[in-house]
Amino acid sequence: MVYFIIVIYMKKMKYILKRLKNLEWRQFIDVVKKIAKKTNRSKIVIFFDCIWCGFRYGAGYMDYFEFEFYLLKGKERKTYLTSTINNKIIAKYNDKQYTKVFKDKILFNQTFKEYIHRDFIDLQKSSFEEFQTFLKGKEKIIGKVIDECGGKGIKIYEQKDYKAEELYQELRKNKQYLVEECITQHEKMNSLYAKSVNSLRMISFIRDDGEVEILNTVLRIGNGGEVDNFSSGGMYTFVGLDGKVLIPAIDEKGHIYEYHPISNTKISGFQIPDFETVIKYVKVLAKVEPHVRYVGWDIAVTKDGVDVIEGNEYSGVFQMKPSISQKKEGLLPLYKKYMDI
């Protein structure tokens, strides 16, 4: 028994040492300084506590910062889904042979074509003449690099600013081979922020009995740019089972927003329109590729219903900050109800 315990801890230590070797030390130190200043605690104490949390809970330094481990006791820290645990879930429940459907935006659109309610074209296979036909009746289009994430490689183009041939060449030069009709979001979603589609990141899991659970719903909101991604200047908050926003939104710099700074719309308490339909739609999507059981879906609520933007086989971890929610419990207990982790 002692031997097996030693082996387990040796494997864990080996993993932690590997993580430390590949650590971006400058960013890590910057995070330590930021937390120390915010909490008025010693940088040395924060530094070693962060290292300990990596060893004990599999929490990277961004987990430690994002989920405010410095405010939590050991019992509370144990309830949080960390990046290490999330990676293990992905490795266990998402068959690599099938994840290519989610890594290639064009392949995704082709696979989920039945459930996508917007026009799109693949410029790798389409002629200029076919592109011209696609453009008819569209004031704006959106070009996407097929293997980027986090809102990178995405740009909205207005037809009036280009000749068709120039636009075709521009998209191909930028490797934006997936070109789509722009989504017109629901007027209520537009009231939050009108320049980007404010999407829902809905994380689903296919249980062993084949039923689908929605584990978490995050509302992402644009803030000054054309995309709502957190890493591209946007903000996010959390949505309850009734479709109502639970807490104020937060951006990458840690700013908290009770009201949107541009639209002045109140965020906390905002009701997602027709949320029951959204849930049913996502549960249908989740069963299209059952070999990939744990997926983060980016969903738009449109003027005509619901549309899927993309699926992520490697969904990020979203949990409420204790300082905002006043709760000190993460998602791990919920995940353990349905997963063997």
N, C-alpha and C positions, 0 to 999 in steps of 0.2 A: 504493500500500500504506500509506504513512504517513498519507495522507488518511483512509483507512478506520479506522485505529487512532485517529486524532484524533476522528473522528465517534463511534466507540464510547465513548471515554472522556468525550466531551462529554455523551452521553446518560446515561452512568453518573453523571457529576457532577450533571446536572440532576435525576436521580432522588434522589441523596443530599441535595441542597439542599432538595428538596421534603420529604423525610423529616425533615430538621433543622427546617424551618419548622413542621411539624406535631408535632414532638416534645413530649412532656409533660416539660418541663424539670425541674420539681420532683421528679418520680419518678426521672428520670435522675440528678440530682444526689444523691438519696438512695441510689441504687444504687452510684454512684461512692464515696460516703462509706463505705458498708457494705463494699465490696471493699477499699478502702484500709485500713480498720481491721483487716479479716480478714488481709490479706497484709502489713501494716506497710509499705506502699508509698505514695508520694506521690499525693495526689488528682489533681494536675495530670497526672502520668504516666498514671494510670488513665483520666482524662478523655480525653486525646488518643489513647490506645491504643484506647479504645472507639470514638471517631470514626473512626479509621483502619480498624478492623475493619468498620465500617459501609460504608465506601468500598470496601475491598479484598475483603471476603467476603460483603457483604450482611447482616451480623449486626447486628440491633437491640441496644439496650442490655440487653434482657432475654435475648436469645440469649447475649450476652457474659457475663451473670451466671449464667444457667441452665447453660450448657455449659462454664463456667469457662475462657473464652478466656484469662484472665489467667495460667493455668497452662500454656498451650500455645505451642509454637513455630509459625512460619508454615506449615511443612509439615504439621503436625498440624491446624491451623485449617482448612486447605483440605479436610479430609475431612468437615467437619461440615455437615449440612443446616441452613441458616439459614432464617429466616422469609421472606426475600426469594426464595430459591431455591424454597422450598415454595409461595409464591404463584405463581411462574412455572409450576410443575408443575400446579397447580390450573387456572390459566388455559389451559394447553396441552391437558390431558387430560380436563377436565370441561366438557362442552358446557353452556353456561348455559341453553339451551332446556330442558334436562332436569333441572337441579339443584333445581327447585321440589319435586320428590318428597322431597328430603331436608330442605328448609327448613320444610315444614309437617308437623308430627307426625301429624296426622290423615290427610293424603294418603299419608304414608309407611306408616302402618298398613294403609290400604286397598290400596296397591300390593303390600305384602309380606304380605298377609293369610294366604296359604297357608303361610307360614313362621313366623307368630306364633302361639304356643301359649297365649295368654291372652285372655280376653274383654275387649272394649272397646266404648265407645259415644261417639258424637259429639253433644254437647249442643247444638250449633248447629242440628241437624236433628231431634233427638229430643224427644218430648213428655215430660211428667212421668210419665205412665203407662208409657211405654217405659223410663224411668229406674228406676221402681219394679221393673219386671220384671228389669232388669239387676242390681239390688241383691240379689236373692234368693240366699241361700246364701253371701253374702260378708260376712265380719266387717269387713274393711278394703278400702278402695279408694284409688287414687292419682289425684289430679287434676293435669293438666299444662297450662300455657299453651303453645299450639301453636307459637309462633315464638320461644321463649326457648331459651337454651343455658346450659351450665355449671352445671346443676342449679337454675337460677333458675325460679321459678314452679311448683315441684313440691311437693306436700304430700300426706301420707298422712292419710286420714280414717277414723276408727272409727265404724261405724254406731251403736253404742250411745250415742255422744255427741250424736247428732242425730235429729230427726224427719226423715222422708224429704223432706218439702217444704222444710224448713230447709236440708238438705244440698244439694238441687237448686238453691236460690236462692243459697247460699253459693258453690257452684262457678261458677255463671254470673256472679255479681258479681265474682269473682276472675279471670274470663275463662279459667278452667281447663276449656276445652271438651272436651278429650280426657280421658276418665275410663276407667281400666283396672283390671282385676283385679290385685291385688298378686302379684308373682312370689314363689314359695317356692323359695329357692335351695337347692342341694345342701348336705347337712349338713356336708360338709367345708368348703365355702365359708363356711358359717355360723360355723364354728369360728374363722375369722379375725376376724369382727366381725358380730354378729347383727342390729344395728339397721338396716343398709342392705344392699342388694344389692351385693356386691363384684364389679364387672363387669370384663370384659376389653375393652380398646380394641385391636382388631385392624385393622391397616392393610393393605388389599389393593390390588393393581394388576393390571389386565387388560393383559397383554402384547400386542404386535402380532399374535401368532399366536393370540390368543384365550384362552390359558391364564392362570390366575390365580396370582399370587405373593403370599404373606403376607410383607410387608416388615418388620413389627415387631409385637410383642405386649406390651401393657402391662397390668399388673394394678392396678386402682384399688381402694382399700380405704377404707371409711368410718372415721371417728374422732370419735365423739361426736354426730354428726348422722344424718339420715335418708337422705342421699345420699353417694355416694363421690367426688364431683367434687373435684379438686385445689383449685379456686377457692372451694369451699364447706367447706373444713376437712379434706378427705380427704388421702390419701397415695397414692403410686404407686411401682411397681417394675417390673422387666422379666422377661419369661418367655422361656425358651429354646425351641428347636424340639421338645424332648421334654416340654414342659409344666411344667418345673420353674423356680421363681423363682430368678433368677441372683444378685441382690444385695439388701441391705436396702432398705426403703422410705424415701421422703423426702416431707416435706410442704412447703407453700408458704413456710413460714418457714425452711426449710433444716434442720429437725430430722431426724435419721436414726434409723430404727427397725429394729433387728435382731429385736425382739419387739414385737408389738402392745401398746400401753400399756394397753388395756382387757381384751382377751382373753388376753394373755400368750402367744399362739400365735407360734411362730418363723416369721418371714417368709421369710428366705433359705433356699432349699431346699424350700419348700412346693410340693407337687405338685398341679397343677390336675387335677381328676378328668376322665377320659375325653377327654383333650385331642385325640386323633386325630379323634374325632367332631366336636369343635368346629371343627377346621381344615376338614374336609370340608363342614360346614354353611356356613361363611363363604365358601368357594369357590363354593358354589351361589348364595348371596345376591348375590355380586359380579356374577354374569351376568344378574341380573334386569333391571338398567338398564345395558346395556353402553356407553351414551353418556357415562356418568360412571364413568371408569376408575380413579380414585384416591379411595378412600373409607376413612374410619375407622369401623368397626362397634363398637357397644357391645353386648357379648354377656354374657348371664347363663347360668351353668351351674346348672340347676335340678334338683329332686328327680326329675324325669321325663325329663331330657335337656338340650336347649339351647334358648334363646330369644333373639331379637334385640330389644334395647330400642329402638335407633334407629341410623340411619346418618348420617354427617357428611361432606358433600361438601367441607367446609373443615376437614379434620382438623388438629389442632395437631401440633407437632413434639415428639417425645419421644426423647431420647438420654441415655445414661448419663453421669453426672458423672464426670470423670476421677478425682476425689478418692475416690469410692466404689468405682468399678469397677477402678481401677488401670490402665485402658486409655485411650489417648489417640488414639482413632480414632472418627470419627462414622459416620453412615449413608450419606453421599454415595457412596462407592465401590459399595455395594450397590445403591443407586438407579440409578446409572449403568449397571449391568449390564442393566437392563430399560428404561430411559428414555433418550430423546434429550435430555439436559440438559447 
